[in-house]
Amino acid sequence: MSDKKKISILTLSMGHGGAEKVISLLLNELIKEYKVYLYLFYDNIHYDIPAEVHVTTVYKNNSNGLFRKIFSPFVVFRKYYKFLKTEKIQTSISFLFRANIINGMIKAKNENICAIMSERNYPSKMYGSSFLRLKISKFFIKKYYNKADVLFSNSNYINNDLKDNFDVRVPIQTIYNPIIESNFIKKYDETDNVILKVVSVGRFDEVKNHYLLMRGVEKLESINLTIIGDGHLREQYIEYIKNNKLSEKVYLPGVSKTVLKDLINYDVFVLSSNSEGFPNSLLEAMSVGLPVISTNCMSGPLELLNEGEEVDIESGCFLVAKYGILINVGDVEALSQALLYLRDNIEVRKKMSEKSLERAKDFYIENIYSDFVKIVE
């Protein structure tokens, strides 16, 4: 055990989220070859962490207060730098913006540290909500991402955005999100054409745009919607459901720890996001054989559903891509039409289910992990 190379993974938390899910899968593989340390800003832990991983947390809760947001990176930087020095760790891998900035600061202070960073969001969308936020993000990304020995993301579009719009010049690679082969596979029978059961999974926030889903099914007969997840918009969703008399049509069961098992109880998965990195929820739905509909948002869905081939989708229309259906971001009419198409065509759903399973195999962890190890070494 003592002769294993030490690596440390730095991220905000292990709460609900795509980056956190990827880390949880990687940990199970990394412990076979390395002595692994996990360093968290906050002690919010949703995913299972192997007992062999040494876990350190800085704060006891994930507060989004302004004071915490401003000063926590400096506190974490000081503590993390001391931690790496004490434990004699030479490889630091960070996930997400704030952790990446700290990793860049660590590298600037100690050039002997191998700093590996991972961007999980499409930067121009994620950090472009205001002119000021975009300017600040550009400053920090240019200054500190360029300290990385290697940077990787989960989308070619993210890499291009970092190069073209944030002046990132260090080597950048694409390593797609891994999944494990599912033990649960969607089965079809003669009852599947009675009511179309639609499902989505994700945080209840503005980026995920779940209002698109609710509006898309609002006037459709024989179609129900379940949104698995939670977040700060939950009360607003409940109010919308009540005001629009959708309580027998739209369901919010909360967070689930058995998402894959839950998904096979539905007929179609929909990703409604305004932007994504590489959507785990979409990939996981495909791994259990669900037909999928997704907005053609930056950056992952096009790569996942059409192998990155650009498409032109008319307003109000949907496009049947290689492995699923694509619609334009925010297009309620297109979503409604796509759902009606699948509701009325069970044979199409069966064929799309087969295509989902076929595509998901490309992302099994045994096909992805080797790429990750190459950059660690």
Buried (B, 14 or more C-beta within 10 A) or exposed (E): EEEEEBBBBBBBBBBBBBBBBBBBBBBBBBBEEBBBBBBBBBBBBBBEBBEBBBBBBBBEEBEEEEEBEEEBBEEBBEBBBEBBEEBEBBBBBBBBBBBBBBBBBBBEEBEEBBBBBBBBBBBBBBBBEEEEEBEEBBEBBBBBBBBBBBBBBBBBBBBBBBEEBBEBEBEBBBBBBBBBEBEBEBEBEEEBBEEBBBBBBBBBEEBBBBBBBBBBBBEBEEBBBBBBBBBEBBEEBEEBBEEBEBEEBBBBEEBBEEBBEBBBEBBBBBBBBBBBBBBBBBBBBBBBBBBBBBBBBBBBBBBBBBEEEEEEBEEEEBBBBEBBBBBBBBBBBBBBBBBBBBBEBBEBBBEBBEBBBEBBEBBBBEEBBEBBEEBBE
